[in-house]
Amino acid sequence: MPEKFLHPNAVRVASALRELGATGEIVVLPESAPTATAAAGQLGCEVGAIANSLIFDADGAPLLVLTSGAHRVDVELIARTAGVQRVRRAAPEFVREATGQPIGGVAPVGHPAPIRTFVDTWLDKHDEVWAAGGHPHTVFPTTFDELLRITDGTAVEVE
């Protein structure tokens, strides 16, 4: 889709993807996809192939966990993995400040500053995964290896 028709957040994500040498392009969904189930239904893929972008407050710093849509994040495990005292789901204002994007559309890239990122190893079970594109109506195809590379992420178990 031509960028002139994309939401400004999706344009920033598309630009970041190009700069990082990612292969996928932004796809606009007909309906909002604030959940992995909603995205999978529209894309015709398994819910486990959706890379949920979840922002957590890790002792006051943002932590992005890209988790398979089939998983729930064990915050105690993530806190131990991150070496912090406490990890909790971030408030919408915290998410917007850290990413410039709304909950339900947070992309793995295109943020105002780099965010420490963990990538669920379960995503490696899929040849193609889908991640949010900066807005609840946008996604892009990618791979586990590409997510690790473009986010400078760390592969971890999340549950």
C-alpha positions in Angstrom: 0.0 0.0 0.0 1.4 3.4 -0.8 2.6 5.2 2.3 0.4 8.2 1.6 -2.5 6.0 2.7 -0.9 4.7 5.9 -1.3 6.1 9.4 1.9 8.1 10.4 2.9 5.4 12.9 2.8 2.8 10.1 4.9 5.1 7.9 7.5 5.3 10.6 7.5 1.5 11.0 7.8 1.0 7.3 10.7 3.4 7.1 12.4 1.6 10.1 11.9 -1.8 8.4 13.5 -0.5 5.2 16.4 1.0 7.1 17.0 -2.3 8.9 16.9 -4.3 5.7 13.7 -6.2 6.7 11.9 -8.0 3.9 8.3 -7.6 4.9 6.0 -4.7 4.0 3.2 -3.1 5.9 -0.2 -4.7 5.3 -3.4 -2.9 6.2 -6.1 -5.1 7.7 -9.8 -4.5 7.0 -10.5 -4.5 10.7 -8.6 -3.5 13.8 -6.6 -6.4 15.2 -5.9 -5.6 18.8 -5.4 -9.3 19.7 -3.5 -12.2 18.3 -6.8 -14.0 17.7 -8.2 -11.1 15.7 -5.0 -10.8 13.6 -4.8 -14.5 12.9 -8.4 -14.6 11.9 -7.9 -11.9 9.3 -4.6 -13.2 8.1 -5.7 -16.9 7.9 -2.7 -18.1 10.0 -2.3 -19.9 13.3 -2.6 -17.7 16.4 0.9 -18.9 17.4 2.4 -17.2 14.3 1.3 -13.8 15.6 4.1 -12.0 17.3 2.4 -10.0 20.1 4.4 -6.9 21.0 3.9 -6.4 24.7 5.5 -3.5 26.6 6.3 -4.1 30.2 7.5 -1.8 33.0 10.7 -3.5 34.2 11.7 -1.5 37.3 10.6 1.7 35.5 12.3 0.9 32.1 10.4 -0.3 29.1 10.8 -3.9 28.1 9.4 -5.2 24.8 8.4 -8.9 24.8 7.6 -10.3 21.4 5.6 -13.4 22.3 3.7 -16.0 20.3 0.0 -15.3 20.3 -0.4 -18.8 21.7 1.5 -17.9 24.9 1.0 -15.8 28.0 4.0 -14.1 29.5 5.2 -15.3 32.9 6.2 -11.9 34.4 8.2 -13.6 37.2 10.3 -15.6 34.6 10.8 -12.5 32.5 11.9 -10.5 35.6 14.5 -13.1 36.4 15.6 -13.3 32.8 15.9 -9.5 32.6 17.7 -9.3 36.0 15.2 -6.9 37.4 13.1 -6.9 40.6 9.6 -6.4 39.1 8.0 -6.7 35.7 4.4 -5.6 35.2 2.2 -4.8 32.3 2.7 -1.1 31.4 0.0 1.5 31.5 -1.2 2.8 28.1 0.5 6.2 28.7 3.8 4.4 29.5 3.5 2.3 26.3 2.8 5.4 24.1 5.7 7.3 25.7 8.1 4.4 25.1 7.0 3.5 21.6 5.0 6.4 20.2 2.4 3.7 19.3 -0.9 2.6 20.9 -1.5 -0.7 22.7 -2.9 -3.1 20.1 -0.6 -1.7 17.4 2.9 -1.7 18.9 5.5 -2.7 16.4 8.8 -4.3 17.2 10.6 -1.2 15.6 10.0 2.4 14.9 10.2 3.7 18.5 11.7 7.0 19.5 14.6 5.2 21.2 15.8 1.5 21.3 13.9 -0.7 23.7 15.4 -3.8 25.3 13.6 -6.7 23.6 13.0 -10.4 24.3 11.7 -12.6 21.5 9.7 -15.8 22.4 11.6 -18.8 21.1 8.3 -20.4 20.2 8.0 -18.0 17.2 10.9 -20.0 15.6 8.5 -22.8 15.0 6.8 -20.8 12.3 8.4 -20.0 8.9 6.5 -16.7 8.8 5.3 -14.7 11.7 3.2 -11.5 11.7 3.9 -8.5 13.8 2.0 -5.2 14.4 2.9 -2.3 12.2 2.5 0.6 14.6 -1.3 0.9 14.4 -4.1 -1.6 15.2 -5.0 -2.0 11.5 -1.4 -2.7 10.3 0.9 -5.7 10.4 3.9 -7.0 8.5 5.3 -10.5 7.8 8.7 -11.4 9.2 10.6 -14.3 10.6 11.9 -15.2 14.1 15.5 -14.6 12.9 14.6 -11.3 11.4 12.9 -10.2 14.5 16.0 -11.0 16.5 18.1 -9.0 14.1 16.0 -5.9 13.6 15.2 -5.5 17.3 18.7 -6.6 18.6 16.6 -8.9 20.7 17.3 -11.8 22.9 15.7 -15.2 22.3 14.0 -16.3 25.6 11.3 -18.6 27.0 8.3 -16.5 28.0 6.2 -19.1 29.9 
